[in-house]
Amino acid sequence: MFEVLRTAVSSLWANKTRSILTMLGVVIGVGAVITMVAVGNGASRQMEGVISGMGVNMIMVLPGAPSSGGVRQSAGSGARLTLSDIRAIEEECWSILEIAPQVSTSAQIIFENRNWQASVTGTTAGFFSIREYHAERGRLLDDIDERSAAKTAVLGSTVARELFGGMDPVGQTIRVSSIPFEVVGVLASKGQSAMGPDQDDIVVVPITTAQRRLVRRAFSDSLSSAYLQARDVSMIQSAMDEVSALLRQRHRIGPDDEDDFRLGNMTDVINSLSQSTRIMTLLLGSVASISLVVGGIGIMNIMLVSVTERTREIGIRMAIGARALDIRLQFLLEAMLLSLAGGVIGIMLGYAASAGVSQVLDWPTSVSGGAVTLAAGFSCFVGVFFGFYPAWKASTLRPIDALRFE
């Protein structure tokens, strides 16, 4: 066996240029598979990180989408979610740890001669812990701001940058819909949400202030939405069931009637997006795997050429006692060595390409051990599969015919 291996290595080394060109397809195929899977995994992890930053334990409560004349209207167009609903959830739903009702609007934010259109959210102090917002400068809103309906505001980093540039906003006075507010803090940047909007393009004010001065509603206690925080990730579904049962009871919804509210949680979003990114990764890996098949075909072609070129050599070896098994094993080992060497170089290329994509395009990548193992295993399989026919053809040559070959 050692002698057969030595002969195979010597044969490949004697034709270094052809050997390198032959395994180039495998190198590119393995490198492409690892890089594409790394890009897909990186996108998946980034998405999960963004969503987790919005609050993993978070449950969203929205007014429902009633039907009119058989046509389903937009959420919040008819049904109401009220402060009394939120107080009932706070008192009766044990599985809920924190609650943040909110009323939302869009307003022109003005500071001196600068202005910026931003989302204005009136809410409670619990909003910051549920949404995992932290103060970069100054402070967050507290219960005193809410109880006194204080004209205080916390700015998202985008609003702070657009209105103040490099100036410290804390302590400055801005106007929101012509009403003066004192800036008490600036939020640390969170970037875009999984759904697209900029999470830093926001102004947060006490909910009582927003209801009295900024948002005009037909019912003074109606809300745009509410954020709830379950006590634990494992309790999200039970918390949603508990809240749903309570709201159905409070809104006097019959057993066969649809809810006039909507509940959602980030776990559902994470699972949905993870499934999408897994499919994307699989597709990218499958497309890249075609390069491996092409590389395998290249190996088979070159090995067939090698069999033709070395026909007399094969005849001489058989004439002095080499068995058909020895000939078959030698050519099969040559194909496997080409494929294995290409796989090793391809793995290194895949790591380098993944790092290059991350650095040049600023796109997160994550090389998984599973992808490396799969690519290496597939490259070995390519060598065996595409090397078998040339090896079998070489072993079936008749010594007399091989010696006569010109």
C-alpha positions in Angstrom: 0.0 0.0 0.0 2.8 2.4 0.9 4.5 1.7 -2.4 1.3 2.4 -4.3 0.9 5.7 -2.4 4.5 6.7 -3.1 4.1 5.9 -6.8 0.9 8.1 -6.9 2.6 11.0 -5.2 5.7 10.7 -7.6 3.4 10.7 -10.6 1.6 13.8 -9.5 4.8 15.6 -8.6 6.3 14.8 -12.0 3.4 16.8 -13.5 3.2 19.7 -11.0 1.6 22.3 -13.3 -1.1 19.9 -14.5 -1.8 18.7 -11.0 -2.2 22.3 -9.8 -4.5 23.2 -12.6 -6.5 20.0 -12.1 -7.3 20.7 -8.5 -8.0 24.4 -9.1 -11.7 23.6 -9.6 -11.9 21.8 -6.2 -10.0 24.7 -4.5 -12.5 27.2 -5.9 -15.5 25.0 -5.1 -14.5 24.3 -1.5 -13.6 28.0 -0.9 -16.9 29.2 -2.4 -19.0 26.8 -0.3 -17.3 27.9 2.9 -17.5 31.6 2.0 -21.2 31.5 1.0 -22.2 29.6 4.1 -20.2 32.0 6.2 -22.0 34.9 4.7 -25.3 33.3 5.3 -24.5 32.4 8.9 -23.2 35.9 9.5 -26.4 37.5 8.2 -28.4 35.2 10.4 -26.5 36.0 13.5 -26.6 39.7 12.8 -30.4 39.6 12.3 -30.9 37.6 15.5 -28.7 40.2 17.3 -30.7 43.1 16.0 -34.0 41.4 17.0 -32.6 40.4 20.4 -31.7 44.1 21.0 -35.3 45.0 20.6 -36.2 42.8 23.6 -36.4 39.0 23.5 -39.1 38.8 26.3 -41.1 41.5 24.7 -44.8 41.1 23.8 -46.5 43.7 21.6 -50.2 44.5 22.1 -51.9 46.4 19.3 -55.5 47.5 18.7 -57.2 45.0 16.3 -58.2 45.3 12.7 -62.0 45.2 12.5 -63.9 44.2 9.4 -66.3 46.5 7.6 -68.5 45.2 4.8 -66.3 42.1 4.5 -63.2 44.2 4.1 -60.5 44.0 6.9 -59.3 47.5 7.9 -55.9 48.5 9.2 -54.9 47.8 12.8 -56.1 50.4 15.2 -58.8 51.8 12.9 -61.7 50.8 15.0 -61.0 48.8 18.1 -59.5 50.5 21.2 -56.7 49.6 23.6 -57.0 51.7 26.7 -55.0 52.6 29.8 -57.6 50.7 31.9 -56.8 47.6 29.9 -53.1 48.1 30.7 -53.8 48.6 34.4 -55.9 45.4 34.4 -53.0 43.5 32.8 -50.6 44.9 35.4 -52.8 43.8 38.3 -54.1 40.5 37.1 -51.5 38.9 34.8 -48.8 37.4 37.0 -46.6 36.3 34.1 -46.1 40.0 33.0 -43.1 41.6 34.7 -43.1 45.1 33.1 -45.6 47.2 31.0 -45.1 50.2 28.8 -48.2 51.7 27.2 -47.5 54.2 24.5 -49.1 56.8 22.3 -47.2 57.7 19.1 -47.2 60.5 16.6 -44.9 62.2 14.2 -43.9 65.8 14.8 -41.5 68.5 13.7 -38.7 68.8 16.3 -37.1 72.3 16.4 -33.9 73.6 18.0 -32.9 77.1 17.2 -32.7 77.2 13.4 -32.6 73.5 12.9 -35.6 71.1 12.5 -36.1 67.4 12.1 -39.2 65.2 11.5 -39.2 62.4 14.0 -41.3 59.8 15.7 -42.5 61.0 19.1 -43.5 58.3 21.7 -45.3 59.0 24.9 -44.7 56.2 27.3 -43.7 55.2 30.8 -40.3 54.5 32.4 -40.8 50.7 31.7 -40.3 51.4 28.0 -36.6 51.7 28.3 -36.0 48.4 30.1 -38.4 46.5 27.8 -36.9 47.8 24.6 -33.4 47.7 26.1 -32.6 51.4 25.6 -29.8 52.9 27.7 -28.8 56.5 28.3 -25.6 57.6 26.6 -25.8 61.0 28.2 -28.1 62.5 30.9 -30.9 60.3 32.3 -34.0 58.4 31.2 -37.6 59.4 32.1 -38.8 58.3 35.5 -42.2 58.0 37.3 -42.0 61.6 38.6 -41.9 62.8 35.0 -45.0 60.7 34.2 -47.0 61.7 37.3 -46.3 65.4 36.9 -46.8 65.4 33.1 -43.4 67.0 32.9 -42.3 68.6 29.6 -39.1 66.5 29.5 -37.8 64.5 26.5 -35.1 61.9 25.8 -33.7 61.9 22.3 -32.6 59.1 20.1 -29.0 59.5 18.8 -30.2 60.3 15.2 -32.4 63.2 16.4 -29.6 64.4 18.7 -27.1 64.4 15.8 -29.4 66.1 13.3 -30.5 68.9 15.7 -27.3 69.4 17.8 -24.4 68.1 15.7 -21.5 67.8 18.1 -23.1 69.9 20.8 -24.4 68.3 24.1 -28.2 68.3 24.0 -28.7 67.7 27.7 -30.3 70.7 29.4 -31.2 72.3 26.0 -34.8 73.2 25.1 -36.4 71.9 22.0 -39.9 72.4 20.6 -42.1 69.5 19.7 -45.2 70.7 17.7 -44.4 74.2 19.1 -44.4 73.0 22.7 -41.1 73.5 24.6 -39.5 70.4 26.1 -36.3 70.1 28.1 -33.9 67.5 26.9 -32.9 65.3 29.9 -31.0 62.5 28.1 -29.7 61.0 24.9 -30.2 57.3 24.1 -27.3 55.0 23.1 -27.5 54.1 19.4 -29.3 50.9 18.4 -29.4 51.2 14.6 -32.2 49.9 12.4 -34.7 47.5 13.6 -35.4 44.1 11.9 -38.3 45.7 10.1 -36.3 48.6 8.7 -37.1 51.8 10.7 -34.3 53.6 12.4 -34.6 52.9 16.2 -32.6 56.1 17.0 -34.9 58.4 15.1 -37.2 58.9 18.2 -38.1 61.3 20.8 -39.5 59.9 24.1 -41.7 61.9 26.4 -43.9 61.1 29.4 -47.2 59.4 28.3 -49.3 61.9 30.3 -47.6 64.8 28.6 -48.2 63.3 25.2 -51.8 62.6 25.8 -52.6 66.1 27.1 -50.4 68.2 24.7 -49.3 66.3 21.6 -51.8 63.6 20.7 -55.5 64.5 20.0 -57.7 61.4 20.3 -61.4 60.8 20.4 -60.9 58.9 23.6 -58.4 60.4 26.0 -57.3 57.0 27.4 -56.8 55.2 24.1 -53.3 53.9 23.2 -51.4 53.3 20.0 -49.9 50.1 21.4 -48.3 48.7 24.5 -45.1 46.7 25.2 -45.2 44.0 27.8 -42.3 42.0 29.2 -42.7 38.4 30.2 -40.9 37.3 33.4 -38.9 34.7 31.3 -38.5 33.7 27.7 -40.0 30.3 28.5 -43.2 32.1 29.8 -43.8 34.2 26.6 -46.6 31.9 25.3 -48.3 31.5 28.6 -48.1 35.3 29.2 -49.7 35.9 25.7 -52.5 33.4 26.5 -53.1 35.1 29.9 -53.3 38.6 28.4 -55.5 37.4 25.5 -58.0 35.8 27.9 -58.1 39.0 30.0 -58.6 41.3 27.0 -61.3 39.1 25.5 -63.1 39.2 28.8 -62.8 43.0 29.2 -63.8 43.7 25.6 -66.8 41.3 25.9 -65.7 39.2 22.9 -67.9 36.1 22.4 -66.4 32.6 22.1 -66.8 32.5 18.3 -65.9 36.1 17.6 -62.4 37.4 16.5 -60.1 39.3 18.8 -60.3 43.1 18.5 -56.6 43.3 19.4 -53.4 41.7 18.2 -50.5 40.1 20.2 -47.0 39.5 18.8 -43.6 38.6 20.2 -40.0 38.7 19.0 -39.6 35.0 19.3 -42.0 34.6 16.3 -40.0 37.1 14.3 -36.7 35.4 15.2 -38.0 32.0 14.2 -39.4 33.3 10.9 -36.2 35.2 10.0 -34.0 32.3 11.1 -35.9 30.0 8.8 -35.5 32.5 5.9 -31.7 32.9 6.5 -31.3 29.1 6.8 -32.9 28.7 3.4 -30.7 31.5 2.0 -27.6 29.8 3.4 -28.6 26.5 1.9 -29.2 28.0 -1.5 -25.9 29.8 -1.5 -24.1 26.6 -0.4 -25.9 24.6 -3.1 -24.9 27.1 -5.8 -21.3 27.1 -4.7 -21.3 23.3 -4.6 -21.7 23.3 -8.4 -18.1 24.4 -8.6 -17.1 21.3 -6.7 -18.9 19.1 -9.3 -17.2 21.0 -12.1 -13.9 20.5 -10.4 -14.6 16.8 -10.1 -15.3 16.6 -13.8 -12.0 18.3 -14.4 -10.2 15.7 -12.3 -11.9 12.8 -14.3 -10.9 14.4 -17.6 -7.3 14.8 -16.6 -7.1 11.3 -15.1 -8.4 9.9 -18.4 -5.8 11.8 -20.3 -3.2 10.5 -17.8 -4.4 6.9 -18.4 -3.9 7.4 -22.2 -0.5 8.9 -21.8 0.7 6.2 -19.4 -0.7 3.2 -21.2 2.8 1.8 -21.9 3.8 2.3 -18.3 0.7 0.4 -17.2 1.5 -2.4 -19.6 5.1 -2.7 -18.3 3.9 -2.7 -14.6 1.4 -5.4 -15.4 4.0 -7.4 -17.3 6.3 -7.5 -14.3 3.6 -8.6 -11.9 1.4 -5.6 -10.9 -2.2 -6.7 -10.3 -5.3 -4.9 -11.7 -6.1 -3.9 -8.1 -2.7 -2.2 -7.8 -3.2 -0.2 -11.0 -6.8 0.8 -10.0 -5.6 1.8 -6.5 -2.8 3.9 -7.8 -5.0 6.0 -10.1 -7.8 6.2 -7.5 -5.2 7.5 -5.0 -4.0 10.1 -7.4 -7.5 11.4 -7.9 -8.1 11.4 -4.1 -4.8 13.2 -3.4 -5.7 15.9 -6.0 -9.1 16.3 -4.5 -7.8 16.3 -0.9 -5.0 18.8 -1.6 -7.6 21.0 -3.4 -9.9 20.7 -0.4 -7.2 21.8 2.1 -6.2 24.8 0.0 -9.9 25.6 -0.6 -10.5 25.6 3.2 -7.7 28.1 3.7 -9.1 30.2 0.8 -12.6 30.0 2.3 -11.3 31.4 5.6 -9.4 34.2 3.8 -12.3 35.1 1.6 -14.7 35.2 4.5 -12.4 37.6 6.4 -12.0 39.6 3.2 -15.8 40.0 2.8 -16.1 41.0 6.4 -13.3 43.7 6.1 -14.0 45.1 2.7 -17.8 45.0 2.5 -18.3 45.4 6.3 -20.6 42.4 6.1 -20.5 40.0 9.1 -19.4 36.4 8.4 -19.3 33.3 10.5 -17.3 30.2 9.4 -18.9 27.1 10.9 -17.2 23.9 11.6 -20.1 22.0 9.9 -19.5 23.9 6.6 -15.8 23.1 6.7 -16.4 19.5 7.4 -19.0 19.2 4.7 -16.9 20.9 2.1 -13.8 18.7 3.0 -15.9 15.6 3.0 -17.5 16.4 -0.3 -14.2 17.2 -1.9 -13.0 13.7 -0.9 -16.2 12.2 -2.3 -15.6 14.0 -5.6 -12.1 12.5 -5.8 -13.4 9.0 -5.3 -16.5 9.4 -7.5 -14.8 11.0 -10.4 -11.5 9.1 -10.1 -13.1 5.7 -10.1 -13.8 5.4 -13.8 -10.3 6.4 -15.0 -8.9 4.0 -12.4 -11.2 1.2 -13.5 -10.4 1.9 -17.1 -6.6 1.7 -16.4 -7.0 -1.6 -14.5 -8.9 -3.3 -17.4 -6.2 -2.7 -20.0 -4.6 -5.9 -21.4 -0.8 -5.9 -20.9 -0.1 -7.0 -24.5 -2.3 -4.2 -25.9 -0.8 -1.7 -23.5 2.7 -2.6 -24.5 1.8 -2.2 -28.2 0.2 1.3 -27.6 2.0 4.1 -29.4 
